[in-house]
Amino acid sequence: ITAEEQREKTPAAYDLVACLEVLEHVPDVGSTVQACADLAKPGAQLVFATINRTAQAYALAILGAEYIMNILPRGTHDWERFIKPSELAKHCRNAGLEVRDISGMKYNPFSRAAGLTKNTGVNYIMHAQKPE
């Protein structure tokens, strides 16, 4: 179900809310971020992971992953739906959340190694907190 539907069932019920690799596919990013905030208890941690709207992200996430490496089905992503970190941070602030950290994520499809980086040019993860 959607975060908006879950919010109706269990508002302010969670110590941790994770919304990973979903935001670039939802019809209203602000609504989903607000629903995630509403699902969180006061003081809860929230984690969002998505793809930045950059030329580098287009090259790697769409051309590379979908058309060259065939890691994802073609058409999985639409570059125009990718979200800049500043845009996601604004949605978080509008939902009453405090952004704590933004880190890039890296993945090597050959070694299947993943990790965090300071480079947010493609995938990134944002940590936010709901005030007490």
Backbone as CSV, one residue per row, in Angstrom:
resi,resn,N_x,N_y,N_z,CA_x,CA_y,CA_z,C_x,C_y,C_z
1,ILE,0.845,-1.181,0.000,0.000,0.000,0.000,0.886,1.240,0.000
2,THR,0.308,2.357,-0.269,1.069,3.602,-0.282,1.321,4.087,1.138
3,ALA,2.289,4.972,1.271,2.563,5.587,2.580,1.338,6.358,3.059
4,GLU,0.640,6.978,2.141,-0.560,7.727,2.491,-1.630,6.798,3.074
5,GLU,-1.789,5.614,2.498,-2.756,4.639,3.025,-2.302,4.088,4.375
6,GLN,-1.019,3.821,4.506,-0.484,3.302,5.770,-0.655,4.321,6.895
7,ARG,-0.500,5.579,6.575,-0.663,6.653,7.561,-2.045,6.596,8.202
8,GLU,-3.063,6.255,7.407,-4.423,6.175,7.944,-4.565,5.034,8.949
9,LYS,-3.781,3.969,8.772,-3.862,2.796,9.649,-3.017,2.949,10.916
10,THR,-1.835,3.534,10.775,-0.902,3.573,11.905,-0.171,4.913,11.986
11,PRO,-0.892,6.005,12.246,-0.205,7.301,12.343,0.710,7.360,13.571
12,ALA,1.830,8.038,13.423,2.789,8.263,14.516,3.135,6.973,15.256
13,ALA,3.375,5.905,14.507,3.587,4.590,15.114,5.025,4.079,15.048
14,TYR,5.906,4.726,14.285,7.200,4.122,13.998,8.378,4.953,14.507
15,ASP,9.385,4.235,15.019,10.635,4.862,15.449,11.556,5.132,14.263
16,LEU,11.372,4.370,13.195,12.172,4.506,11.984,11.263,4.320,10.781
17,VAL,11.350,5.240,9.834,10.609,5.125,8.577,11.643,5.180,7.455
18,ALA,11.653,4.149,6.622,12.576,4.087,5.486,11.778,4.098,4.195
19,CYS,12.119,5.011,3.326,11.472,5.152,2.021,12.605,5.104,0.995
20,LEU,12.881,3.915,0.488,14.078,3.679,-0.309,13.742,3.352,-1.764
21,GLU,14.301,4.127,-2.661,14.171,3.904,-4.104,12.707,3.882,-4.550
22,VAL,11.895,4.749,-3.935,10.476,4.826,-4.246,10.095,6.214,-4.758
23,LEU,10.680,7.250,-4.176,10.232,8.620,-4.442,10.261,8.996,-5.917
24,GLU,11.207,8.468,-6.675,11.293,8.812,-8.096,10.184,8.150,-8.919
25,HIS,9.324,7.369,-8.251,8.234,6.682,-8.947,6.844,7.136,-8.499
26,VAL,6.752,7.930,-7.435,5.431,8.317,-6.907,4.890,9.537,-7.641
27,PRO,3.562,9.703,-7.680,2.989,10.844,-8.396,3.189,12.186,-7.692
28,ASP,3.313,12.186,-6.355,3.451,13.435,-5.606,4.473,13.236,-4.493
29,VAL,5.699,13.652,-4.746,6.800,13.460,-3.789,6.478,14.115,-2.453
30,GLY,5.972,15.331,-2.477,5.651,16.036,-1.239,4.637,15.294,-0.395
31,SER,3.625,14.726,-1.033,2.604,13.964,-0.320,3.196,12.720,0.334
32,THR,4.078,12.043,-0.372,4.694,10.832,0.178,5.620,11.165,1.333
33,VAL,6.416,12.218,1.202,7.300,12.630,2.306,6.456,13.029,3.514
34,GLN,5.363,13.756,3.298,4.481,14.133,4.404,3.883,12.898,5.069
35,ALA,3.475,11.925,4.275,2.914,10.688,4.835,3.962,9.953,5.668
36,CYS,5.190,9.913,5.190,6.267,9.281,5.960,6.479,10.014,7.279
37,ALA,6.461,11.336,7.228,6.606,12.129,8.456,5.452,11.842,9.416
38,ASP,4.260,11.698,8.887,3.096,11.423,9.720,3.130,10.017,10.320
39,LEU,3.807,9.084,9.671,3.959,7.729,10.192,4.954,7.669,11.355
40,ALA,5.840,8.642,11.424,6.916,8.645,12.414,6.457,9.195,13.756
41,LYS,6.937,8.563,14.814,6.717,9.083,16.167,7.554,10.343,16.349
42,PRO,7.213,11.199,17.295,8.113,12.315,17.622,9.494,11.781,18.010
43,GLY,10.528,12.376,17.458,11.900,11.936,17.698,12.364,10.825,16.781
44,ALA,11.485,10.308,15.934,11.830,9.196,15.046,12.815,9.615,13.959
45,GLN,13.500,8.620,13.425,14.448,8.801,12.328,13.767,8.417,11.018
46,LEU,14.058,9.161,9.962,13.541,8.851,8.630,14.704,8.797,7.654
47,VAL,14.642,7.859,6.736,15.687,7.693,5.732,15.021,7.629,4.363
48,PHE,15.473,8.471,3.466,14.986,8.500,2.089,16.164,8.229,1.164
49,ALA,15.976,7.370,0.172,17.012,7.129,-0.836,16.363,7.285,-2.205
50,THR,17.046,8.014,-3.081,16.496,8.249,-4.413,17.627,8.591,-5.377
51,ILE,17.274,9.072,-6.544,18.257,9.379,-7.593,18.218,10.879,-7.889
52,ASN,19.393,11.468,-7.971,19.543,12.890,-8.263,19.247,13.164,-9.743
53,ARG,18.703,14.309,-10.038,18.402,14.701,-11.416,19.614,15.429,-12.002
54,THR,20.584,14.643,-12.450,21.805,15.177,-13.050,22.088,14.424,-14.356
55,ALA,22.948,15.000,-15.170,23.368,14.309,-16.393,24.086,13.008,-16.051
56,GLN,24.872,13.021,-14.986,25.583,11.813,-14.541,24.582,10.710,-14.171
57,ALA,23.507,11.077,-13.482,22.488,10.091,-13.106,21.793,9.539,-14.345
58,TYR,21.514,10.393,-15.308,20.905,9.925,-16.551,21.818,8.901,-17.230
59,ALA,23.096,9.245,-17.309,24.056,8.362,-17.977,24.181,7.016,-17.266
60,LEU,24.257,7.034,-15.945,24.479,5.788,-15.212,23.188,5.024,-14.896
61,ALA,22.178,5.712,-14.398,20.973,5.026,-13.943,20.049,4.614,-15.083
62,ILE,20.027,5.406,-16.132,19.138,5.062,-17.251,19.923,4.397,-18.379
63,LEU,20.852,5.127,-18.967,21.597,4.536,-20.093,22.393,3.314,-19.648
64,GLY,23.162,3.465,-18.572,24.013,2.366,-18.121,23.235,1.185,-17.572
65,ALA,22.382,1.424,-16.582,21.684,0.333,-15.896,20.573,-0.294,-16.728
66,GLU,19.865,0.528,-17.517,18.716,0.009,-18.259,19.053,-0.441,-19.680
67,TYR,19.957,0.273,-20.347,20.188,-0.002,-21.767,21.497,-0.718,-22.073
68,ILE,22.526,-0.484,-21.260,23.820,-1.116,-21.550,24.005,-2.384,-20.726
69,MET,23.868,-2.263,-19.393,24.105,-3.409,-18.505,22.864,-4.302,-18.343
70,ASN,21.688,-3.793,-18.708,20.432,-4.532,-18.544,20.208,-5.007,-17.106
71,ILE,20.611,-4.168,-16.135,20.394,-4.481,-14.723,18.931,-4.252,-14.370
72,LEU,18.327,-3.256,-14.997,16.927,-2.904,-14.767,16.175,-2.957,-16.086
73,PRO,14.879,-3.232,-16.044,14.097,-3.205,-17.289,14.085,-1.799,-17.896
74,ARG,14.128,-1.727,-19.192,14.065,-0.438,-19.884,12.769,0.280,-19.540
75,GLY,12.901,1.576,-19.293,11.742,2.374,-18.939,11.449,2.424,-17.442
76,THR,12.289,1.775,-16.626,12.079,1.801,-15.175,12.110,3.228,-14.649
77,HIS,13.031,4.037,-15.164,13.201,5.399,-14.659,12.901,6.449,-15.722
78,ASP,12.447,7.583,-15.233,12.210,8.762,-16.055,13.057,9.877,-15.444
79,TRP,14.031,10.379,-16.183,14.967,11.379,-15.666,14.250,12.589,-15.085
80,GLU,13.152,12.982,-15.662,12.419,14.155,-15.175,11.818,13.935,-13.789
81,ARG,11.698,12.682,-13.361,11.138,12.374,-12.047,12.226,12.230,-10.984
82,PHE,13.491,12.279,-11.397,14.572,12.238,-10.422,14.499,13.508,-9.568
83,ILE,15.043,13.454,-8.356,14.851,14.519,-7.369,16.193,15.035,-6.875
84,LYS,16.405,16.312,-7.021,17.626,16.924,-6.506,17.594,16.911,-4.974
85,PRO,18.758,16.778,-4.334,18.791,16.794,-2.867,18.144,18.043,-2.266
86,SER,18.328,19.181,-2.912,17.719,20.416,-2.395,16.190,20.338,-2.428
87,GLU,15.644,19.686,-3.446,14.191,19.532,-3.546,13.666,18.597,-2.461
88,LEU,14.364,17.480,-2.246,13.932,16.551,-1.211,14.061,17.188,0.172
89,ALA,15.131,17.935,0.390,15.302,18.620,1.678,14.152,19.601,1.913
90,LYS,13.724,20.280,0.868,12.598,21.212,0.999,11.318,20.461,1.357
91,HIS,11.073,19.322,0.718,9.897,18.518,1.052,9.961,18.071,2.514
92,CYS,11.152,17.693,2.967,11.312,17.276,4.365,10.990,18.436,5.308
93,ARG,11.538,19.592,5.031,11.274,20.762,5.883,9.789,21.119,5.876
94,ASN,9.157,21.045,4.701,7.725,21.336,4.607,6.889,20.347,5.418
95,ALA,7.413,19.134,5.604,6.718,18.105,6.385,7.075,18.183,7.868
96,GLY,7.859,19.195,8.245,8.220,19.370,9.646,9.408,18.546,10.091
97,LEU,10.180,18.038,9.144,11.348,17.221,9.471,12.619,18.061,9.456
98,GLU,13.606,17.605,10.199,14.915,18.242,10.223,15.905,17.345,9.490
99,VAL,16.505,17.857,8.420,17.485,17.085,7.656,18.772,17.016,8.463
100,ARG,19.271,15.801,8.676,20.485,15.579,9.471,21.713,15.294,8.611
101,ASP,21.521,14.602,7.483,22.675,14.229,6.655,22.208,13.877,5.248
102,ILE,23.085,14.167,4.287,22.875,13.736,2.902,24.186,13.116,2.450
103,SER,24.131,11.858,2.026,25.322,11.155,1.544,25.014,10.515,0.207
104,GLY,26.038,10.434,-0.630,25.901,9.730,-1.892,26.041,8.234,-1.668
105,MET,25.529,7.478,-2.612,25.678,6.025,-2.578,26.382,5.600,-3.858
106,LYS,27.278,4.641,-3.711,27.992,4.139,-4.878,27.789,2.637,-4.974
107,TYR,27.803,2.144,-6.200,27.622,0.720,-6.447,28.472,0.326,-7.643
108,ASN,29.207,-0.758,-7.491,30.000,-1.302,-8.581,29.311,-2.588,-9.039
109,PRO,28.682,-2.589,-10.214,27.940,-3.775,-10.650,28.829,-4.978,-10.942
110,PHE,30.105,-4.749,-11.160,31.010,-5.859,-11.447,31.403,-6.602,-10.173
111,SER,31.733,-5.842,-9.127,32.112,-6.468,-7.850,30.935,-6.599,-6.903
112,ARG,29.832,-5.941,-7.266,28.626,-5.887,-6.436,28.909,-5.249,-5.069
113,ALA,29.887,-4.374,-5.034,30.228,-3.661,-3.803,29.454,-2.350,-3.759
114,ALA,28.964,-2.017,-2.580,28.215,-0.783,-2.388,28.758,-0.049,-1.177
115,GLY,28.541,1.250,-1.137,28.996,2.031,0.005,28.519,3.464,-0.091
116,LEU,28.878,4.235,0.921,28.529,5.658,0.956,29.691,6.492,0.451
117,THR,29.369,7.668,-0.068,30.364,8.577,-0.596,29.861,10.003,-0.400
118,LYS,30.736,10.968,-0.570,30.320,12.369,-0.512,29.673,12.818,-1.818
119,ASN,29.857,12.054,-2.881,29.334,12.397,-4.202,27.857,12.016,-4.297
120,THR,26.993,13.011,-4.362,25.547,12.773,-4.465,25.053,12.894,-5.908
121,GLY,25.953,12.788,-6.864,25.611,13.011,-8.267,24.667,12.006,-8.882
122,VAL,24.573,10.809,-8.318,23.671,9.792,-8.881,22.677,9.382,-7.783
123,ASN,22.996,8.381,-7.022,22.128,7.948,-5.923,22.543,8.640,-4.639
124,TYR,21.564,8.971,-3.809,21.891,9.558,-2.511,20.878,9.119,-1.475
125,ILE,21.282,9.262,-0.238,20.443,8.895,0.895,20.372,10.092,1.827
126,MET,19.171,10.382,2.315,18.969,11.526,3.193,18.432,11.041,4.522
127,HIS,19.064,11.472,5.597,18.614,11.157,6.952,17.928,12.388,7.510
128,ALA,16.715,12.208,8.002,15.952,13.295,8.612,15.425,12.808,9.959
129,GLN,15.027,13.752,10.777,14.468,13.411,12.078,13.208,14.228,12.319
130,LYS,12.227,13.584,12.931,11.010,14.284,13.329,11.267,14.866,14.711
131,PRO,11.085,16.143,14.903,11.339,16.745,16.218,10.474,16.086,17.301
132,GLU,10.979,16.156,18.527,10.256,15.598,19.696,8.928,16.282,19.885
